């Protein structure tokens, strides 16, 4: 299995090629909470998948991530767009560099899971700290929206076993609502599909892509959301 920490720190542009082949999430977020005029925090922003989709509509947006390399690419793109109501900050989800009650919406895509997989001994404490920080920075009535994987290469949800306890805790302990959606990859060619799936998911999946000559790869994502009092 590829080392995702190394990918995020050393191969941000190639990672961005992969996620660029998935659908835009702005409409999904806007459906749950209309984003016009909001102050937004994107936690684990990566190369800006959510940040760049939401930025044109919001009052302000701050992108945080543990990877400076990822945020560098996000910042370059935001700067090139001419928008000025944004910022980036290298940060841990458990210690956000924000004042209390300063954002209306917090979003996080495919990120909190790295702190809360069952193989992480302190995952429950990590989740408690993350939720505490989210609640701290949200204004009264604010909303948090979390996206995580429900299985790559599957047409219906097949969530990784090592994330099941985390997902269950979101719903049963922290009061999140949940549904799933398709986030299929649409590649330009079989060769690109094979290359990028091997890069991020490993040879097992890329071999399937090669054998089946796939340019479309099914992906299921979980969506969790909660409005705080």
Steps between C-alpha positions, in 0.01 A plus 500: 500500500642843409611727786246782502707721730779498242256566218351799679842650576683422174251440220222755547459572129466135405248446780305797366486332159325208665232692687441736206333205328222493762180711515489852643353502852371857516137409430502227765632740765263776393206262524576433867581861587468790255853639486451852364651757736638249750836489675631150428776274631629217280681249723746274323457708186773321310540646151178697538227270371238652732669837553505588130144377447358706787718811488313690224177495702610559860596806703833350608672163503798364691668182375695300759705187447790314659685511165665828404556362149129447450414846630762659276315368196165611643636849567645530150166417345304735722749777426474436127122527521527859619294432811619669818266373774701188583787375713700182559659362816696185579308348790395188686125437527544468876639852537348741251660846460170686528321710758188373672169534311647634176358280222152401385596179322780247544561243228746213491557262211675164538721625780378441856514126428880504528471590868208269571572166333471204737872431467578831670509415874375843608238538226210563740689778676602641163136510392396664825762771452404557137132533587583733788702725270227506237242596759733767638555679168141477375258780571169410664288316245807410294527181298776246440507276191736203474577286195677165532551190287241226476703292259694540175414271210151422633160614373341477845657580838773265620660709776845396621473295817761715676270804470173341613540591868577861407194522276282343768630747759413797278138388492448340840724714722514835321154524347588520130255423224630284216447402139722377221561611144691393191828680430613305194833573334481589130845468346616618159640161402560148627869587531428799723257295707756224551778745586304707751330208673836326545645824634240546775316170550764243412562234238200284583247758384713622210528142373120477494489830309747363244326165455150648471618800294326742734486874449220537757565365848213488752553666835262531794530778754336549835354836594449594865361831619389665822370841598619618840270692737 
